[in-house]
Amino acid sequence: MMPPETITSILHGSWAIQVLKSAVELGLFDGLSEGALTAAALAQNLGYPVKGVSLMLDSLVGMGLLERPDLATHQFGKPKERLDSPALYALSDCAAAYLVKESPLFMGMYLKQHDELDKMWRYLKDTVKSGQPVMHVNNDDKASEIFPHLAESIIPLNYAIAEDACRFVYETVLCGQSKALKILDVAAGSAVWSIPFALAHPGTTISALDFPAVLKVTERIAAKFEVGDRLSLLPGNWRDVQIESQSYDVAILGHILHSEGYELSEKLLSYCFDLLKPGGTLIIAEFFANRNRTAPLHPLMFGLNMYLATTDGCIFSIEELSEMALRTGFNRVIRHNSVDYVSPLLFAVK
């Protein structure tokens, strides 16, 4: 009989979450931001007993968030046996970018948001029994309450992939042309998906469509990235906002469709199709499951997240959304596999 490793590895995931959150709150990543230190030196700097710090640091190494520069490697890349000198700990590139408070992409707000999601997930059993979501975030009133904080907290999650989407449009869809674009960012949130386009070309403009409460965040973040002078606001729900046909070069649906459900998602794709100029591009970011709903794990669980939080939310396969985009009139759909991202992007060209 085989041991239950599949089950215990899942259960131990809750330990890893506590290690990560505690390390951020204890300032362990901040304490290593200036360079590698021993556990004793870091503990002394922070005023903590060394044993707990040492155990935390070892776990963070195992999680890939810290590195051990004191461990030289053989020519084949295998670590040598540990020497008698004290262990040194240093930030990984990922930790330096996202877990140090002074970083512009610090994930501190998202970690707090994750705590709120945990509270919602405690009701999973009840939701499955009743069929009633814990929240209705797709309703206008609830969305205006929740999304301002959520929009800002997920900037670090999406910024790198938004930059990649911008590169793909210029390099592949536009065949290397460098030109100003008119961007429509639907349910824009922080405008994280459209800001890289504004940074890529000084003539590019952004129209951000979202609830008035959320657009206050949009304005602040756009100003932070120094593109606020090229931002215009379209307050309201996309279902109610009327825009002249063929007005935009690019429309963006950055993780929006999963909260709308199948029927409204097809209507939203049609809405974007109408607003794009001929040859315009729709960017779709989603957590895609495979056609048979067997993998990847994160999109499958995200489907449960939508079940907990919305009345009609869902997840899609790439094939489903590609077929939906073609039905609404788009000429072609391009799949782009981004590096180190949980799912590919879709680009639908009019």
N, C-alpha and C positions, 0 to 999 in steps of 0.2 A: 504493500500500500504506500502511495506517495504522500509526503507531508503536505499540509494545506498552505503552501507558499503563496499561491494566488490570492488566497483570502487574507493571510496575515500581511502581505505587502500592501493591500488596500487599507486595512485597518491602521497600519503604521503611518499612513499618509497624514493622519491627524497629528501625529507627533511632529512631522516635518513642518506642518503649518505653524505649530506653536514655536518651534525653533526659529523659523524665519521671522515671525512677528516679534518674538521676544528679542531677537538680535537687533532688529531695527529700533525697538523701544529702548534697549539698553545702550544704544550708540556704538555697537561693535563695529559696524561698517564705517561710521564716521571716524572712529578711532584709528582706522587703518587707511584713511584717505590720503595721508601724507606719505605712506610707504609701509613696507613690511615691518612687523614687530613680533616679538615673542609673546606668548600668552602672559608671562609674568609682567612684561613691560606694559602691555595693553591693560591688564588688570590694575596695575599700579596707577596708570594714567586716569583710569575711570573710577578708581576707588572701590573695586569689587574684590572679593576673595578669588584667588587665582584658579582654584580647582574647577569651579563652575564655568569660568571663562574658557579654560582649556578644553573642557568637554564640549562646550558650545562651538568653539572654533574647529575642533576635529569633525563635528557633525556637519558644519558648514562646508568644510573641505569635501566631505563625502557627498554633499548635495551639489557640488560644483560651483558654489558661490564664493569660495575662497580657494587660494592656491598655496602651495608649499614651495617657495623658491629655494629653500635650503636643500631640497632633495634634487641633487644632480641626476642626470639621466645617462644611461648607456647610449651608444650610437644607434641602437635599435629602438630607442624611445622608452625602454623599461626603467622604472625607478630603481636606483641602487638601494641597498639596505640603509636604514636610517643610521646616521652617525651619532656620536655622543653629544654633539653640539645641540643647543636648544632649538626646538622647532621654530621656524619663521612662518608667519601667516601674512598673506597679501590678498587684496581684492582681485576677483576675476573681472574681466571686462564688463560682464553683465552686471555684477554688483556695483561696480564703479558708476555705471550709467544710470542705474535705477534704484539703488538702495542707500545712497549717500544723500543726506538732506540738502546739501548745496547743489546737487545736480538739477538741471532744468527739467529732467524727466523723472525726478524722484517719485516713487510709487506710494508714498505715505498715505495720500488720500484714498488710493485704491484699496490699500490694506484695511483701512477703516470701513470702506464700502463693503469689503469682503465679509466683515463681521456682520453687517446688516443682511447680506445674502445668507449667511449661516443661520440667522434667526428664522428667515423664511423657509429654509430647507428643513428645519425641524418639524414643519407641518406637512412634509411630503406624504406620510402615511394617511393623514386626514384628507388631503387633497385627492389622493388616489381613490379613497373610499367615497368621497362626496362628489367628485368631479368639479368642485368649485375652487378657483384659484385663491391664493392667499391675498394677492393684490390684483388690481386691474390697471396696470401701468399704461395700457393703451387707451384708457379713457382720458379725456383732456384735463380734467381737474387733477387727477392723480399724477399724470405725466408732468404737469406744471410744478407739482410739489417735489417729485423725485428727480427728474432729469437735470435740473441745474447742477446739483452736486455730482450726480453720476457723470454728466458730460465732462466736467473738469477732471474727475478722478481717473477716467480711462484714457486721457491724453497719452500717458507713457505706453499704454498697450498698443496704440494705433499709429503713433507718429512715424515709426520706422517703415511700416508697411505703406503708409500714405506717401512717404517719399518714394518708395519703390513704385507705387502706382503712377506717380507723376513722371518718373523716369520712363516707365513703359509707354505711356501715352506719347511723350515726345520722341522717344527713340524708335518705337515700333509702329504705333498707330499713325503718327505724323511723319514717319520715315526720316527722323532727324531734323525736321524743321524747328526753328526756334521762333515762336510767334506768340503774341499776346492772345489770351483766351478769355472768353466769358464763361464763368463757372457757376452752375447752380448746385448748391449744397443742400439737399433735401433732408429735413430733420438734422440740421447741421451740428447741433450741440456746441462743442467748443470750436468748430470749424477745423478740427485737426486734419480732416481729409482734404480740405481745400487750401489750407495755408501753404503747404509745399508748392502748389502751383503758383501762388502769388509771389513766393520767394524765388521761384525759378525764372520769372519774367516780370520786369517792372511794369508792363502794361496790362497784366492780367487783373481782372476784377472778379470779385466773389459776391454772389447773391445768396444770403443765408436765410433759409426758410425754417422756422421753428416757432415754438410757443414764446410769447413775449418774455416770460420769466427766464427761459433758457437763453434768449438772445442777449440778455444782459451779460451772461457769461461769455457768449460769442464775441461781443464787443471788447470785453476786457482781455480775452486771450489774443484776439487779433491785434490789439494795441501792444500787447506784450511782445509779439513777433514783428511789430512795426509794419503791419500791413492794414491797419485800421482805416487808413484813408482810402483804401480800395474795396471796402466792405460796404454793401448795402443790405438792409434788413427787410425780410418779408415775414411779418408776424402772422401766426395762425397755424391751423392744421392744413396740411397739403390738400386735403379733400375740399377745403373751402377757399383756397387762395387761387385766384385766376391770374394767369400769366399769358402773355401773347405767344402764339405759336412760333416755333423756329427762332427762338431768341438766344439760345446758348450753344456753345461749342462742346461743353462737357457738363454732364449731370452726374452727381455722386449720390449713391445710396450706401452709406457707410454703416453696416450692421443695423439696418432699419427693417428690412422685410420680415425678419423672424418675429417681430412683434405685431405684424399686420395680419398674418394668416394667408392662406392660399388665395382666396377670392380677392381680397383687397390688394395683395401683392401684385396680382396681374393687372389690376386697375392702376396701381402706382407705376408699373413699368410702362403702361400705355400713356399715362400722364407725362412721364419723362420723354417718351418717344415723341410726343407732340411738341414738346418744348425745345427739342434739339434741332439744330440746323441739319440739312442734308450732309451726311458724312460725319456728323457729331457722334460723340462717344458717351455711353453710360458706363460708369464704374460701379460694380456691385461687389461689396465685401460681405461675406457671410461665413458662418461655421458650417461647412458642408459635410454631410454624411455621404457614404457611398450609396449607390442605388439600392442595395439590399439591406441597408440599415444595420450593418455589422461592424462598422468602423468608420472613422477613428472614434475613440472613446469620448473625447471632449465634446464634439458636436452632438453625440447621442445623449450625453448628460445635459447638454445645453437645451435639448428638447424638453427635458423635465423642468429645467429652469424656467422656460417659457410657459410650461403648463402651470407652474406655481404662480407666475407673475402676471399672466395675461388671460384674456378670455378665448382668443383664437390663435395665439402665437404658435410657431412651429419651426422646424428646421427643414432644409431642402437638400436634395442631392444636386450635384453640378448638372446632371442631365435634366432634372426637373426645371431648374431655373433657365437653363439654356433653351429648352423647348418652349418655355413660357415667353422668353424674350423674342424668339423667332415668331411665335404666334402673334405677338403684339406689333410686329412689323419690322423688327431689326433685321438687317441683311446678313450679319454674321456675328458669331460669338466667339471670343478668344479666351482661352483659359491660360492663366499665368501662374505658375508655381513660384511663389516667393520664398526666398531663403529663410529658414528658421521660423516659418509661420505655420500656424496650425492648419490652415486651409488655403487653397489658391484663390486668386481674384478672378472675376469674370469681367470682360470688357465687351459690351454689346455695341456694335457700330451701325449707325442708321444708313 
